[in-house]
Amino acid sequence: MRMKTTVPTQFFIGEQPEEIMEEGDYIEYLGKPVGFRIISPTAPLEEYKQKGLDILTSKLAPWQKRHAMLTFIYPAMTHAMRMGTCKSHQ
């Protein structure tokens, strides 16, 4: 079976080329990181805790909070723990 791949494409807004994000890149939008990696794989456990608390104390609906935790925090933390890259302190 042949795998599908993407063709590198340069996009322009006006005459300005847009930067294309690579896997693992993120940008800040309205002061918050947006993209593939919300938390660095080498972040201390305190950062995961803080991100979780930020979600839980946000104005999201309860189902949105659960979804955000299961989509972003849980996978990032379990991956870092399995790889042995998260730190217990800074």
C-alpha positions in Angstrom: 0.0 0.0 0.0 1.4 3.4 -0.9 1.5 6.1 1.8 0.1 9.5 1.0 2.5 12.4 1.5 2.1 16.1 1.3 3.9 18.4 -1.2 5.8 21.3 0.4 4.0 24.4 -0.6 4.8 28.1 0.0 1.9 30.2 0.9 1.7 34.0 0.5 -0.5 36.7 2.1 -0.1 39.6 -0.2 3.5 39.4 -1.2 4.7 38.1 2.2 5.6 34.4 2.4 4.0 32.6 5.4 6.2 30.5 7.6 5.2 26.9 7.5 5.1 25.1 10.9 7.0 21.8 11.2 5.9 19.0 13.4 6.5 20.0 17.0 6.4 23.8 16.3 3.9 26.1 17.9 3.0 29.7 17.8 1.6 32.1 20.4 -1.9 33.3 19.7 -3.4 35.8 22.2 -0.6 35.0 24.6 -1.2 31.2 24.6 0.8 28.5 22.7 -1.0 26.9 19.9 0.2 24.0 17.9 1.4 20.4 18.2 3.3 20.7 21.5 1.7 22.6 24.3 4.2 21.3 26.9 7.8 20.5 26.3 8.7 16.8 26.8 11.4 17.9 29.3 9.1 20.1 31.4 9.0 19.6 35.1 5.9 17.9 36.6 4.9 21.3 38.1 4.3 22.6 34.6 1.9 19.8 33.8 0.1 20.4 37.0 -0.2 24.1 36.3 -1.5 23.5 32.7 -4.1 21.1 34.2 -5.2 23.6 36.8 -5.4 26.3 34.1 -7.8 24.1 32.2 -9.8 23.1 35.2 -10.2 26.7 36.4 -11.0 28.1 33.0 -14.5 29.2 31.8 -14.9 26.1 29.6 -17.9 23.9 30.0 -17.2 20.7 32.1 -17.2 18.5 29.0 -14.7 20.9 27.3 -12.4 20.8 30.3 -12.5 17.0 30.3 -11.8 16.9 26.5 -8.9 19.4 26.8 -7.3 17.3 29.6 -7.7 14.1 27.7 -6.5 15.6 24.4 -3.5 17.7 25.6 -2.4 17.1 29.2 -2.8 13.4 29.6 -1.1 12.3 26.4 1.8 14.8 26.8 2.4 13.7 30.4 2.1 10.0 29.8 4.5 10.2 26.8 7.1 12.1 28.8 6.7 9.7 31.7 7.1 6.7 29.5 10.2 8.2 27.8 11.6 9.2 31.2 12.1 12.8 30.1 9.9 14.7 32.7 11.5 16.0 35.7 10.2 16.0 39.3 11.5 19.5 40.0 13.2 22.4 38.2 
